[in-house]
Amino acid sequence: MHDADEALALNALGWILTDEPRAERLLALTGLAPGTLRESLGERSTLAAILSFLTAHESDLIACAVGLDVKPEDIAAAAQRLSGDERNVGGAWA
């Protein structure tokens, strides 16, 4: 796993958590409870779920990319690497 991908996922989570409705949507869509999310932050699948949550919502993806000063494609590529799907890295995120 790429350390940069892990760091990006954690930074993205911090961005997600700045907005309560968005944070609640993350929990609802991933099925994670706050405690479970906290406990599983070192797991590849959790980090992938965080970034995949963003790639599934283009407006959030773009806003997060702007907030973190990264390209949306970088978030999408990290999500794919973390999920183990590297064959489409660099492709479209939506």
Residue, then its C-alpha position, 0 to 999 in steps of 0.5 A: m500500500h502506498d503511504a501517500d494513499e493512506a495519508l490522502a484517505l485520512n486527510a479526506l476523512g478529516w475533510i468529510l468530518t467537517d460537515e455533519p450531514r456528509a459525515e452521517r452519509l459516509l457512515a450510512l453508506t459504508g455501514l460503519a459506526p463511529g467507533t468501528l470507523r475509528e478502530s479500523l482506520g489502519e485497514r486498507s478496506t476502510l481507507a478505500a471506502i472513505l475515498s470511494f465514498l468521495t468518488a461516488h459523489e462528484s460534487d464532494l469529490i471536487a470540493c474535497a480535492v479543492g479543500l485538500d489541494v489535490k486533483p480529483e483524479d489523484i483521489a480516484a487513483a488512490a481509491q482504486r489502489l487501496s481497493g486493489d483495482e489498479r488496472n483503471v488507475g488514472g481513468a475517469w473517477a465517475 
